[in-house]
Amino acid sequence: MNKFMLQLNLVLKRIFDIFLSGIAIIVLLPVWIVISIAIKFDSKGPIIFSQKRRTKDGKIFEMYKFRSMVVDAEKMGTGLFNYANDPRVTKVGRFMRNTSIDELPQLFNVFKGDISIVGPRPCVSYELGEYETLNKKYKKRFQVKGGITGLAQARGRNENSWDEKVTLDNQYIDEFKKKGIFLDIKIIIETIAKVFKKSDIYEEKVDGAKNDAESAEIAEKEIIRIAHLPDDGE
């Protein structure tokens, strides 16, 4: 795909994002209301959970989700990792996570232009360590805007390791240059099928012999280590 066609597809991608997210926000209004009421009755805390994440060029933005855990859950237990039977997840939160409803507020992020519907999943601001010192493989995934879903989510979700996710993210970047907006449509369809199957919702422990907190600590350090490994030839 030449530069003109690539730019055209990027413009079409943004139009597609605005149109689809705008329609979804309006159509899903009854869902917003019901879920908001359920969250308030189920546990103390705000309806919307916001978190600093990274998108294109490492830019940090506030990503929105329906709150599915107790307040300050990120500072408890397994931190950013969510294993099966996580006690921090609320009753309503468990339902939302099983159906991916907790992700819906990100449609506002798409409408604003923070992220796209399809793209590499935005990482938490500190999840991969320092952005400036990421190796080339991990930094490549930030060449495009993050997304609500992506190739990594459609092809495995939490079944994939972080390194496998990055490989698929980079594959998406390369394939988009060839296939354009049609690739996004295909990934959206695959993602919807994945959600209905309710598969790969929870992360797998790196060491079954460790408790959840210990396993999360090991996994967190390993992710950052791999993300900063020297590039080939260095």
HELIX and SHEET records of a PDB file:
HELIX    1   1 LYS A    3  VAL A   27  1                                  25    
HELIX    2   2 LEU A   29  ASP A   42  1                                  14    
HELIX    3   3 LYS A   56  GLY A   58  5                                   3    
HELIX    4   4 ALA A   73  LYS A   75  5                                   3    
HELIX    5   5 LYS A   91  THR A   99  1                                   9    
HELIX    6   6 ILE A  101  GLU A  103  5                                   3    
HELIX    7   7 GLN A  106  LYS A  112  1                                   7    
HELIX    8   8 LYS A  136  LYS A  140  1                                   5    
HELIX    9   9 ARG A  141  GLN A  143  5                                   3    
HELIX   10  10 LEU A  151  ALA A  154  1                                   4    
HELIX   11  11 ARG A  157  GLU A  159  5                                   3    
HELIX   12  12 TRP A  162  LYS A  179  1                                  18    
HELIX   13  13 ILE A  181  LYS A  197  1                                  17    
HELIX   14  14 ASP A  212  ALA A  227  1                                  16    
SHEET    1   A 2 ILE A  48  ARG A  54  0                                        
SHEET    2   A 2 ILE A  60  PHE A  66 -1                                        
SHEET    1   B 2 SER A 116  VAL A 118  0                                        
SHEET    2   B 2 GLY A 147  THR A 149  1                                        
END                                                                             
